[in-house]
Amino acid sequence: MNAAVKSPRLIPVPQWNSYHAWPPPGGLRYLIFHAKSNGFDKVIRRVGRRVLIDEQAFFEWVESQKK
């Protein structure tokens, strides 16, 4: 039997707010710009010039910020 591999949902930055109300586009861009210093680089995937947000990794990153 083949085990189904669940791929993460990758959401393009401009469409993030179609799925989630927070953070707003400006806040998301701020997090991306400072990704190396705030650990957000684990959340973003770059495909050419396109920046995608790994939805599951985003919420894991949010939980890690509580500590």
MMTF fields as JSON, N, C-alpha, C and O atoms, coordinates in Angstrom:
{
  "mmtfVersion": "1.0.0",
  "mmtfProducer": "UNKNOWN",
  "numBonds": 267,
  "numAtoms": 268,
  "numGroups": 67,
  "numChains": 1,
  "numModels": 1,
  "chainsPerModel": [1],
  "groupsPerChain": [67],
  "chainIdList": ["A"],
  "bondAtomList": [4, 2, 8, 6, 12, 10, 16, 14, 20, 18, 24, 22, 28, 26, 32, 30, 36, 34, 40, 38, 44, 42, 48, 46, 52, 50, 56, 54, 60, 58, 64, 62, 68, 66, 72, 70, 76, 74, 80, 78, 84, 82, 88, 86, 92, 90, 96, 94, 100, 98, 104, 102, 108, 106, 112, 110, 116, 114, 120, 118, 124, 122, 128, 126, 132, 130, 136, 134, 140, 138, 144, 142, 148, 146, 152, 150, 156, 154, 160, 158, 164, 162, 168, 166, 172, 170, 176, 174, 180, 178, 184, 182, 188, 186, 192, 190, 196, 194, 200, 198, 204, 202, 208, 206, 212, 210, 216, 214, 220, 218, 224, 222, 228, 226, 232, 230, 236, 234, 240, 238, 244, 242, 248, 246, 252, 250, 256, 254, 260, 258, 264, 262],
  "bondOrderList": [1, 1, 1, 1, 1, 1, 1, 1, 1, 1, 1, 1, 1, 1, 1, 1, 1, 1, 1, 1, 1, 1, 1, 1, 1, 1, 1, 1, 1, 1, 1, 1, 1, 1, 1, 1, 1, 1, 1, 1, 1, 1, 1, 1, 1, 1, 1, 1, 1, 1, 1, 1, 1, 1, 1, 1, 1, 1, 1, 1, 1, 1, 1, 1, 1, 1],
  "groupList": [{"groupName": "MET", "atomNameList": ["N", "CA", "C", "O"], "elementList": ["N", "C", "C", "O"], "formalChargeList": [0, 0, 0, 0], "bondAtomList": [1, 0, 2, 1, 3, 2], "bondOrderList": [1, 1, 2], "singleLetterCode": "M", "chemCompType": "L-PEPTIDE LINKING"}, {"groupName": "ASN", "atomNameList": ["N", "CA", "C", "O"], "elementList": ["N", "C", "C", "O"], "formalChargeList": [0, 0, 0, 0], "bondAtomList": [1, 0, 2, 1, 3, 2], "bondOrderList": [1, 1, 2], "singleLetterCode": "N", "chemCompType": "L-PEPTIDE LINKING"}, {"groupName": "ALA", "atomNameList": ["N", "CA", "C", "O"], "elementList": ["N", "C", "C", "O"], "formalChargeList": [0, 0, 0, 0], "bondAtomList": [1, 0, 2, 1, 3, 2], "bondOrderList": [1, 1, 2], "singleLetterCode": "A", "chemCompType": "L-PEPTIDE LINKING"}, {"groupName": "VAL", "atomNameList": ["N", "CA", "C", "O"], "elementList": ["N", "C", "C", "O"], "formalChargeList": [0, 0, 0, 0], "bondAtomList": [1, 0, 2, 1, 3, 2], "bondOrderList": [1, 1, 2], "singleLetterCode": "V", "chemCompType": "L-PEPTIDE LINKING"}, {"groupName": "LYS", "atomNameList": ["N", "CA", "C", "O"], "elementList": ["N", "C", "C", "O"], "formalChargeList": [0, 0, 0, 0], "bondAtomList": [1, 0, 2, 1, 3, 2], "bondOrderList": [1, 1, 2], "singleLetterCode": "K", "chemCompType": "L-PEPTIDE LINKING"}, {"groupName": "SER", "atomNameList": ["N", "CA", "C", "O"], "elementList": ["N", "C", "C", "O"], "formalChargeList": [0, 0, 0, 0], "bondAtomList": [1, 0, 2, 1, 3, 2], "bondOrderList": [1, 1, 2], "singleLetterCode": "S", "chemCompType": "L-PEPTIDE LINKING"}, {"groupName": "PRO", "atomNameList": ["N", "CA", "C", "O"], "elementList": ["N", "C", "C", "O"], "formalChargeList": [0, 0, 0, 0], "bondAtomList": [1, 0, 2, 1, 3, 2], "bondOrderList": [1, 1, 2], "singleLetterCode": "P", "chemCompType": "L-PEPTIDE LINKING"}, {"groupName": "ARG", "atomNameList": ["N", "CA", "C", "O"], "elementList": ["N", "C", "C", "O"], "formalChargeList": [0, 0, 0, 0], "bondAtomList": [1, 0, 2, 1, 3, 2], "bondOrderList": [1, 1, 2], "singleLetterCode": "R", "chemCompType": "L-PEPTIDE LINKING"}, {"groupName": "LEU", "atomNameList": ["N", "CA", "C", "O"], "elementList": ["N", "C", "C", "O"], "formalChargeList": [0, 0, 0, 0], "bondAtomList": [1, 0, 2, 1, 3, 2], "bondOrderList": [1, 1, 2], "singleLetterCode": "L", "chemCompType": "L-PEPTIDE LINKING"}, {"groupName": "ILE", "atomNameList": ["N", "CA", "C", "O"], "elementList": ["N", "C", "C", "O"], "formalChargeList": [0, 0, 0, 0], "bondAtomList": [1, 0, 2, 1, 3, 2], "bondOrderList": [1, 1, 2], "singleLetterCode": "I", "chemCompType": "L-PEPTIDE LINKING"}, {"groupName": "GLN", "atomNameList": ["N", "CA", "C", "O"], "elementList": ["N", "C", "C", "O"], "formalChargeList": [0, 0, 0, 0], "bondAtomList": [1, 0, 2, 1, 3, 2], "bondOrderList": [1, 1, 2], "singleLetterCode": "Q", "chemCompType": "L-PEPTIDE LINKING"}, {"groupName": "TRP", "atomNameList": ["N", "CA", "C", "O"], "elementList": ["N", "C", "C", "O"], "formalChargeList": [0, 0, 0, 0], "bondAtomList": [1, 0, 2, 1, 3, 2], "bondOrderList": [1, 1, 2], "singleLetterCode": "W", "chemCompType": "L-PEPTIDE LINKING"}, {"groupName": "TYR", "atomNameList": ["N", "CA", "C", "O"], "elementList": ["N", "C", "C", "O"], "formalChargeList": [0, 0, 0, 0], "bondAtomList": [1, 0, 2, 1, 3, 2], "bondOrderList": [1, 1, 2], "singleLetterCode": "Y", "chemCompType": "L-PEPTIDE LINKING"}, {"groupName": "HIS", "atomNameList": ["N", "CA", "C", "O"], "elementList": ["N", "C", "C", "O"], "formalChargeList": [0, 0, 0, 0], "bondAtomList": [1, 0, 2, 1, 3, 2], "bondOrderList": [1, 1, 2], "singleLetterCode": "H", "chemCompType": "L-PEPTIDE LINKING"}, {"groupName": "GLY", "atomNameList": ["N", "CA", "C", "O"], "elementList": ["N", "C", "C", "O"], "formalChargeList": [0, 0, 0, 0], "bondAtomList": [1, 0, 2, 1, 3, 2], "bondOrderList": [1, 1, 2], "singleLetterCode": "G", "chemCompType": "PEPTIDE LINKING"}, {"groupName": "PHE", "atomNameList": ["N", "CA", "C", "O"], "elementList": ["N", "C", "C", "O"], "formalChargeList": [0, 0, 0, 0], "bondAtomList": [1, 0, 2, 1, 3, 2], "bondOrderList": [1, 1, 2], "singleLetterCode": "F", "chemCompType": "L-PEPTIDE LINKING"}, {"groupName": "ASP", "atomNameList": ["N", "CA", "C", "O"], "elementList": ["N", "C", "C", "O"], "formalChargeList": [0, 0, 0, 0], "bondAtomList": [1, 0, 2, 1, 3, 2], "bondOrderList": [1, 1, 2], "singleLetterCode": "D", "chemCompType": "L-PEPTIDE LINKING"}, {"groupName": "GLU", "atomNameList": ["N", "CA", "C", "O"], "elementList": ["N", "C", "C", "O"], "formalChargeList": [0, 0, 0, 0], "bondAtomList": [1, 0, 2, 1, 3, 2], "bondOrderList": [1, 1, 2], "singleLetterCode": "E", "chemCompType": "L-PEPTIDE LINKING"}],
  "groupTypeList": [0, 1, 2, 2, 3, 4, 5, 6, 7, 8, 9, 6, 3, 6, 10, 11, 1, 5, 12, 13, 2, 11, 6, 6, 6, 14, 14, 8, 7, 12, 8, 9, 15, 13, 2, 4, 5, 1, 14, 15, 16, 4, 3, 9, 7, 7, 3, 14, 7, 7, 3, 8, 9, 16, 17, 10, 2, 15, 15, 17, 11, 3, 17, 5, 10, 4, 4],
  "groupIdList": [1, 2, 3, 4, 5, 6, 7, 8, 9, 10, 11, 12, 13, 14, 15, 16, 17, 18, 19, 20, 21, 22, 23, 24, 25, 26, 27, 28, 29, 30, 31, 32, 33, 34, 35, 36, 37, 38, 39, 40, 41, 42, 43, 44, 45, 46, 47, 48, 49, 50, 51, 52, 53, 54, 55, 56, 57, 58, 59, 60, 61, 62, 63, 64, 65, 66, 67],
  "secStructList": [7, 7, 7, 7, 7, 7, 7, 7, 7, 3, 3, 3, 4, 4, 4, 2, 2, 2, 2, 7, 1, 1, 1, 7, 2, 2, 2, 2, 2, 2, 2, 2, 2, 6, 2, 2, 2, 2, 1, 4, 4, 4, 6, 3, 3, 3, 3, 6, 6, 3, 3, 3, 3, 3, 2, 2, 2, 2, 2, 2, 2, 2, 2, 2, 6, 6, 7],
  "xCoordList": [0.832, 0.0, 0.871, 1.903, 0.444, 1.159, 0.58, -0.629, 1.457, 1.009, 0.858, 1.753, -0.264, -0.509, 0.396, 0.443, 1.099, 1.977, 1.22, 0.807, 1.044, 0.313, 1.306, 2.21, 1.123, 2.011, 1.465, 0.251, 2.35, 1.882, 1.152, 1.428, 0.221, -0.462, 0.435, 0.749, 0.846, 1.69, 0.821, 0.243, 0.739, -0.147, 0.702, 1.586, 0.45, 1.165, 0.852, -0.271, 1.845, 1.677, 0.454, -0.312, 0.24, -0.933, -2.28, -3.279, -2.322, -3.577, -3.737, -4.755, -2.747, -2.785, -4.073, -4.688, -4.491, -5.67, -6.985, -8.045, -6.94, -8.131, -8.406, -9.531, -7.368, -7.474, -7.465, -8.15, -6.688, -6.511, -6.537, -6.008, -7.16, -7.276, -5.977, -5.712, -5.183, -3.961, -2.769, -2.892, -1.657, -1.349, -1.78, -1.945, -1.96, -2.302, -1.117, -0.004, -1.342, -0.264, 1.018, 2.117, 0.883, 2.073, 2.85, 4.081, 2.147, 2.793, 3.486, 4.563, 2.878, 3.463, 4.736, 5.737, 4.69, 5.88, 7.009, 8.177, 6.668, 7.667, 8.334, 9.558, 7.538, 8.079, 8.998, 10.042, 8.609, 9.412, 10.72, 11.778, 10.66, 11.861, 12.88, 14.082, 12.417, 13.296, 13.375, 13.648, 13.138, 13.031, 14.286, 14.178, 15.459, 16.7, 16.838, 17.333, 16.409, 16.608, 15.471, 15.672, 14.285, 13.158, 12.75, 11.782, 13.475, 13.163, 12.055, 11.665, 11.546, 10.444, 10.909, 10.085, 12.221, 12.752, 12.355, 12.42, 11.944, 11.476, 10.061, 9.592, 9.39, 7.984, 7.848, 6.899, 8.778, 8.634, 9.356, 10.386, 8.784, 9.389, 9.47, 8.486, 10.631, 10.816, 10.897, 11.673, 10.086, 10.093, 10.274, 9.318, 11.501, 11.809, 11.616, 12.181, 10.83, 10.538, 9.324, 9.041, 8.625, 7.397, 7.713, 8.565, 7.026, 7.201, 5.913, 4.823, 6.064, 4.926, 5.056, 6.163, 3.93, 3.902, 3.434, 2.36, 4.246, 3.871, 2.921, 3.339, 1.653, 0.618, 0.872, 0.758, 1.21, 1.452, 2.68, 2.661, 3.746, 4.966, 4.695, 5.301, 3.792, 3.448, 2.862, 3.281, 1.887, 1.248, 2.189, 2.079, 3.104, 4.143, 5.058, 5.445, 5.402, 6.243, 5.517, 6.136, 4.226, 3.454, 3.503, 3.715, 3.309, 3.351, 4.731, 4.838, 5.782, 7.138, 7.452, 8.376, 6.687, 6.929, 6.414, 6.757, 5.595, 5.064, 6.152, 6.047, 7.192, 8.224, 9.177, 10.105],
  "yCoordList": [-1.187, 0.0, 1.243, 1.297, 2.227, 3.501, 4.433, 4.66, 4.964, 5.943, 7.288, 7.736, 7.915, 9.222, 10.262, 10.383, 10.995, 12.043, 13.349, 13.762, 13.99, 15.251, 16.388, 16.587, 17.123, 18.244, 19.484, 19.638, 20.356, 21.558, 22.493, 22.522, 23.25, 24.237, 25.456, 26.066, 25.81, 26.973, 28.079, 27.929, 29.186, 30.279, 31.455, 31.906, 31.961, 33.15, 34.339, 34.482, 35.173, 36.302, 37.164, 37.488, 37.552, 38.405, 37.744, 38.443, 36.418, 35.712, 35.282, 34.687, 35.574, 35.135, 35.573, 34.784, 36.814, 37.327, 36.787, 37.071, 36.03, 35.317, 34.113, 33.616, 33.655, 32.491, 32.872, 32.247, 33.896, 34.283, 35.801, 36.519, 36.28, 37.732, 38.347, 39.531, 37.548, 38.063, 37.278, 36.069, 37.88, 39.302, 40.004, 39.366, 41.32, 42.071, 42.049, 41.706, 42.408, 42.333, 43.072, 42.563, 44.25, 45.005, 44.296, 44.294, 43.697, 42.962, 41.711, 41.349, 41.062, 39.867, 40.232, 39.519, 41.33, 41.775, 42.148, 41.896, 42.746, 43.077, 41.8, 41.743, 40.786, 39.518, 38.878, 38.323, 38.956, 38.384, 39.161, 38.556, 40.485, 41.319, 41.018, 41.022, 40.755, 40.491, 38.998, 38.634, 38.139, 36.698, 36.089, 35.183, 36.552, 35.968, 36.232, 35.376, 37.397, 37.762, 37.3, 37.183, 37.036, 36.656, 35.186, 34.756, 34.423, 33.001, 32.705, 31.55, 33.734, 33.554, 32.866, 32.448, 32.748, 32.088, 30.619, 30.013, 30.033, 28.647, 28.528, 27.428, 29.658, 29.686, 29.955, 29.485, 30.701, 31.111, 30.158, 29.573, 30.025, 29.253, 30.199, 30.843, 30.273, 31.134, 30.269, 29.316, 30.619, 29.952, 31.053, 31.736, 31.222, 32.356, 33.63, 33.779, 34.535, 35.78, 35.651, 36.542, 34.56, 34.362, 33.896, 33.031, 34.472, 34.09, 33.413, 33.974, 32.196, 31.415, 31.211, 31.102, 31.16, 30.937, 29.505, 29.105, 28.742, 27.391, 27.577, 27.979, 27.283, 27.567, 26.871, 27.5, 25.6, 24.864, 25.414, 25.576, 25.7, 26.249, 27.628, 27.994, 28.402, 29.718, 29.59, 30.296, 28.688, 28.55, 27.93, 28.224, 27.083, 26.576, 27.717, 27.788, 28.611, 29.767, 30.68, 31.184, 30.896, 31.732, 31.134, 31.856, 29.822, 29.165, 29.285, 29.432, 29.226, 29.32, 30.726, 30.9, 31.722, 33.107, 33.356, 34.369, 32.449, 32.607, 32.428, 32.959, 31.682, 31.341, 32.481, 32.354],
  "zCoordList": [0.0, 0.0, 0.0, 0.668, -0.749, -0.78, 0.259, 0.313, 1.077, 2.074, 1.385, 0.669, 1.604, 0.996, 1.649, 2.873, 0.828, 1.331, 1.231, 0.147, 2.363, 2.382, 2.192, 3.003, 1.116, 0.867, 1.569, 1.71, 2.002, 2.699, 1.739, 0.54, 2.296, 1.459, 1.386, 2.409, 0.189, -0.045, -0.628, -1.704, 0.093, -0.304, -0.78, -0.052, -1.988, -2.445, -1.528, -1.043, -1.302, -0.383, -0.719, 0.188, -1.992, -2.281, -1.97, -1.798, -1.895, -1.641, -0.184, 0.172, 0.663, 2.071, 2.754, 3.472, 2.544, 3.238, 2.684, 3.242, 1.617, 1.165, 2.067, 2.134, 2.754, 3.635, 5.115, 5.924, 5.464, 6.868, 7.002, 6.154, 8.082, 8.291, 8.83, 8.62, 9.514, 10.118, 9.611, 9.414, 9.397, 9.457, 8.171, 7.132, 8.251, 7.041, 6.076, 6.476, 4.811, 3.811, 4.212, 3.997, 4.782, 5.183, 6.281, 6.269, 7.223, 8.297, 7.78, 8.255, 6.822, 6.224, 5.459, 5.532, 4.737, 4.004, 4.957, 4.663, 6.096, 7.109, 7.621, 7.736, 7.926, 8.407, 7.359, 7.701, 6.102, 5.022, 4.871, 4.701, 4.93, 4.765, 5.851, 5.587, 7.077, 8.217, 8.551, 9.695, 7.563, 7.793, 8.405, 9.232, 8.028, 8.559, 10.055, 10.788, 10.513, 11.914, 12.83, 14.039, 12.279, 13.141, 13.014, 13.64, 12.217, 12.066, 11.07, 10.902, 10.41, 9.461, 8.177, 7.363, 7.995, 6.801, 6.736, 5.666, 7.864, 7.884, 7.329, 7.037, 7.186, 6.76, 5.271, 4.642, 4.701, 3.299, 2.356, 2.691, 1.175, 0.088, -1.103, -1.467, -1.691, -2.863, -4.116, -4.184, -5.096, -6.393, -7.416, -7.785, -7.871, -8.728, -7.926, -6.842, -8.448, -7.733, -6.822, -6.021, -6.946, -6.172, -4.756, -4.553, -3.79, -2.391, -1.937, -2.049, -1.423, -0.943, 0.558, 1.085, 1.236, 2.674, 2.926, 2.477, 3.644, 4.071, 5.255, 6.34, 5.037, 6.026, 7.366, 8.417, 7.339, 8.579, 9.298, 10.518, 8.555, 9.159, 9.752, 10.759, 9.14, 9.67, 11.07, 11.987, 11.239, 12.545, 13.575, 14.765, 13.137, 14.04, 14.487, 15.653, 13.553, 13.869, 14.858, 15.795, 14.666, 15.593, 16.995, 17.969, 17.102, 18.412, 19.045, 20.263, 18.244, 18.789, 19.314, 20.109, 18.872, 19.321, 20.727, 21.336, 21.259, 22.61, 23.665, 24.77, 23.319, 24.299, 24.537, 25.335]
}
